[in-house]
Amino acid sequence: MTNKTTVKRTSIGQYPLSLLAIMTALVLHSIPAFSADVVEFNTDVLDVKDQKNIDISQFSREGFVMPGKYQMDIHINKQTLMDQPLIFMAPQDDPKGSMVCLSPEQVKLLGLKQQYESSLKWWNNGQCLDITSLEGMQVKADIGTNALYLNIPQAYLEYTAENWDPPSLWDNGLSGVLFDYNLNAQRNRPQNNEATTDISGNGTTGLNIGAWRMRADWQAQKNSASDDSAQSNSWDWSRFYAYRALKAWNAKLTMGEDYLASDMFDNFRFAGVSVKSDDNMLPPNLRGYAPEITGVAKTNAKVTVKQQGRVLYETQVAAGPFRIQDLNDAVSGKLEVTISEQDGSVSTFQVDTANIPYLPRPGSVRFKAAAGKPDDSEHHSEGPVFGTGEFSWGINNGWSLYGGLLGSEGYNESSVGIGRDLLALGAISFDITRSNAQLEDGTHTGNSYRISYSKRFDDYDSQITFAGYRFSEKEFMSMDNYLDARYGDNQSESDKEMYTITFNKQFKDSGLSLYANYSHQTYWDNPADDCFNISLSKSFDLGKITDISVNLSLYRSKYQGVTDDTAYISIAVPLGGNASLSYSGQYGGDSGTQSMSYNKMVDANNNYSVSAGLGSQNNTSFNGYYTHNGDIAKMTATAAYSEGDYSSGGLSVTGGMTATPEGAALHNIGSPGETRLMVDTNGVAGIPVQGGSGMTHSNYFGKAVLSGINSYYRTNANINVTQLADNVEAVKSVTQATLTEGAIGYRKFDVIAGEKMMAIIRLKDGSVPPFGATVFNVDHHETGIVNDNGMVYLTGMNSGEKMNVAWDGKQQCEIQLPKVIKTENSDGSPANLLLPCVNSVN
């Protein structure tokens, strides 16, 4: 008699070689059975001693999963959602079947359009989705990778774009606490003066509860001299606030201390509440831009960016041109940039973060509203209650209208403007703002006029990122001017004219690129400020030497009557092995330096530079610069010596701590308080995980935090399987997340760590489990399939661990591994392990 049974169509890549041969034989001898999802096999071809003791019924149906509860990733078309606890159960009309039960809460994560979501049908007393209620929807489970694949026609889903998901798929993350820090220390020893030490820090501490983000920004400073002649210490909580996303409005709600984020009115600090459309919630191609800061450091230097006394950004840079491009795109208004050189000199200039022309999408409306009381850096209220609101409306494909009002007792301001898409000629906007201020000396009324322009010239590989002009009448007063005149010392500057432009140009044929930035600000009662930077760079080959690069930068800053002119030139020649040799010359004022540097990138996380130079007085100098991008922090160390002048050293450390109910980890950060993703490697330490701004490794508890995660932007994270140890296997190595701003996301990878070896399973009565029985660990990961005579190749074996053995569609018994697992006998031959299968779990 011929024995026949049914076998699941499955991927053979999950099984050891002996089983591959068996499964291949089964496939070759299969014949069709009762349906397209069921396959019947001739088991006589199997070389099995006991032909009656065979159970491969778990393979009888496409995507069959044994009834029970599993933690699985849900995949929709090509997109991966967060892992979810999924229940597989037998439907009433098919007691031997298995079907996934998608709960109403899980269905909401699928991103269905409202009209389709409201027409869904359910089973199991309304607790499980009836798949047939969405025509064309297909479901497939893969227990080998713990994944559930849903194929849903695109017409049923909300709008999506590449790397962007609709609000229904945004993840608020876990509740938890965070502490981010940026510490800088400098020690300067002038030739003829006492040594000084400058230690500064800033960062953010916070608490996440659901969709709410509570934050407190801090900054600290400690200055001292070796002779104790001058010491100062300070610690300030510079800002307390809370915010959350309003998904239905594509907006952000902020409560507490904030800075007015307006595209029409000058910003000022206040305590209150604000609601504003958040461009970060839009698809990437519709988002705004972040401000950029450029300059030239004469020595290894510390660069600090402040806004009305609050430190926004602080870092240490090497000598030469620098370019800061990772400021938060929510920053607006005037920024004060300070460059603290290691020779003790300090230079300061301002950057205006004006926006590009106001051009919302046709038919869309964006808005901002705020109310509260102005306050100062000491958290004291200063001024009357105010309210403000502004909007922009995309009238059609060409025109947009925008305007706003700001009012309080004794002061009001109004603005109206219009924008035009000039198509091939770019985009332009024009607005008028009028202020009215009541002061003791009378009423001050004035207007301010502004025009903005932006254009990308694709045919010429160039772009005017922003160009603008603003003129303010003498009697025009911003809210900040008004508050200073009424409550302060009336020292705020009264703006007159401002010109700004940023330009990029690529010359592809010649390998030349040009970057230029210029701003000019005049005042009615103060000297003008200027900031100009132009940079030319070119790459070329010279014989067998390739990728030689030349850079020329010219920089001028004139701020509060002090002029700083600098020219910088460098030539870098690759030496191979991620090393290069470079020459640089820097000239400014009456001084100049020339130096030769050796630069080496040791690996993706470590690089250093050492240089020797000659100053304008023929004095020698030496510099060193080292950067380490570690798992728990980023560290930058600098050292400098100038003959007859000074010696100095600096250290910068940036990192953070995140703690949630799922675990805690120290980690690197990009910016304080940013969105982050905690990944769980199932308790296995040292797993290399990459995503966000780089790669990190799981800590002792199997937790790691990825920083640099873009809010509302689909982010991929994955395990670098090429760097896994031999006894570690990643069943699930890729995941995705779309996180709201400030969220602590959480994703878990299926990682199995342990020995791999052959074993023999025996039942309590001395018999063996049927051929095809499956072995699972406590996490429902498949670790082996029983072969003839109870033989099984087990993976992920750990001392003392228990595993379950299942056949006939349910778990039957469990095995326990010994406390000491020997993979080899004393003569070096592979060891076999005898494992009793007892303790029925029926």
HELIX and SHEET records of a PDB file:
HELIX    1   1 ILE A   12  GLN A   14  5                                   3    
HELIX    2   2 LEU A   17  LEU A   28  1                                  12    
HELIX    3   3 THR A   43  VAL A   45  5                                   3    
HELIX    4   4 SER A   57  PHE A   59  5                                   3    
HELIX    5   5 PRO A  104  LYS A  108  1                                   5    
HELIX    6   6 GLN A  114  GLU A  117  1                                   4    
HELIX    7   7 ILE A  131  SER A  133  5                                   3    
HELIX    8   8 GLN A  154  TYR A  156  5                                   3    
HELIX    9   9 PRO A  167  LEU A  169  5                                   3    
HELIX   10  10 LYS A  247  TRP A  249  5                                   3    
HELIX   11  11 ASP A  279  MET A  281  5                                   3    
HELIX   12  12 PRO A  284  LEU A  286  5                                   3    
HELIX   13  13 LEU A  423  LEU A  425  5                                   3    
HELIX   14  14 ASP A  458  TYR A  460  5                                   3    
HELIX   15  15 MET A  479  TYR A  487  1                                   9    
HELIX   16  16 VAL A  721  GLN A  723  5                                   3    
HELIX   17  17 ASP A  788  GLY A  790  5                                   3    
SHEET    1   A 3 LYS A   4  THR A   6  0                                        
SHEET    2   A 3 VAL A  39  ASN A  42 -1                                        
SHEET    3   A 3 SER A  30  PRO A  32 -1                                        
SHEET    1   B 5 MET A  99  CYS A 101  0                                        
SHEET    2   B 5 GLN A  79  MET A  89 -1                                        
SHEET    3   B 5 GLY A  68  ILE A  76 -1                                        
SHEET    4   B 5 ALA A 147  ASN A 151  1                                        
SHEET    5   B 5 GLN A 138  ASP A 142 -1                                        
SHEET    1   C 2 TRP A 122  TRP A 123  0                                        
SHEET    2   C 2 CYS A 128  LEU A 129 -1                                        
SHEET    1   D 4 ASP A 171  GLY A 173  0                                        
SHEET    2   D 4 LEU A 739  LYS A 748  1                                        
SHEET    3   D 4 ARG A 676  ASP A 680  1                                        
SHEET    4   D 4 LYS A 703  LEU A 706 -1                                        
SHEET    1   E25 GLY A 663  HIS A 667  0                                        
SHEET    2   E25 TYR A 646  THR A 660 -1                                        
SHEET    3   E25 GLY A 176  PRO A 190 -1                                        
SHEET    4   E25 THR A 196  ILE A 209 -1                                        
SHEET    5   E25 TRP A 212  ALA A 225 -1                                        
SHEET    6   E25 GLN A 231  LEU A 246 -1                                        
SHEET    7   E25 ALA A 251  TYR A 259 -1                                        
SHEET    8   E25 ARG A 269  SER A 277 -1                                        
SHEET    9   E25 VAL A 365  PRO A 374 -1                                        
SHEET   10   E25 PHE A 386  GLY A 394 -1                                        
SHEET   11   E25 TRP A 399  SER A 408 -1                                        
SHEET   12   E25 TYR A 411  ASP A 421 -1                                        
SHEET   13   E25 ALA A 427  LEU A 439 -1                                        
SHEET   14   E25 GLY A 442  PHE A 457 -1                                        
SHEET   15   E25 SER A 462  SER A 472 -1                                        
SHEET   16   E25 ASP A 495  PHE A 507 -1                                        
SHEET   17   E25 LEU A 512  TYR A 523 -1                                        
SHEET   18   E25 ASP A 529  LEU A 542 -1                                        
SHEET   19   E25 ILE A 545  TYR A 559 -1                                        
SHEET   20   E25 VAL A 562  GLY A 576 -1                                        
SHEET   21   E25 ALA A 579  GLY A 588 -1                                        
SHEET   22   E25 SER A 591  ASP A 603 -1                                        
SHEET   23   E25 ASN A 606  GLY A 615 -1                                        
SHEET   24   E25 THR A 620  ASN A 629 -1                                        
SHEET   25   E25 ALA A 633  SER A 642 -1                                        
SHEET    1   F 2 ILE A 293  ALA A 297  0                                        
SHEET    2   F 2 GLY A 320  ILE A 324 -1                                        
SHEET    1   G 4 ARG A 310  VAL A 317  0                                        
SHEET    2   G 4 ALA A 301  GLN A 307 -1                                        
SHEET    3   G 4 LYS A 334  GLU A 341 -1                                        
SHEET    4   G 4 VAL A 346  ASP A 352 -1                                        
SHEET    1   H 4 GLY A 694  HIS A 697  0                                        
SHEET    2   H 4 PRO A 688  GLY A 691 -1                                        
SHEET    3   H 4 THR A 715  ILE A 719 -1                                        
SHEET    4   H 4 VAL A 734  ALA A 737 -1                                        
SHEET    1   I 2 VAL A 728  LYS A 732  0                                        
SHEET    2   I 2 ASP A 750  ALA A 753 -1                                        
SHEET    1   J 3 MET A 791  MET A 797  0                                        
SHEET    2   J 3 GLU A 755  LEU A 763 -1                                        
SHEET    3   J 3 LEU A 833  CYS A 837  1                                        
SHEET    1   K 4 GLU A 782  ILE A 785  0                                        
SHEET    2   K 4 THR A 774  PHE A 776 -1                                        
SHEET    3   K 4 LYS A 802  TRP A 807 -1                                        
SHEET    4   K 4 LYS A 810  GLN A 816 -1                                        
END                                                                             
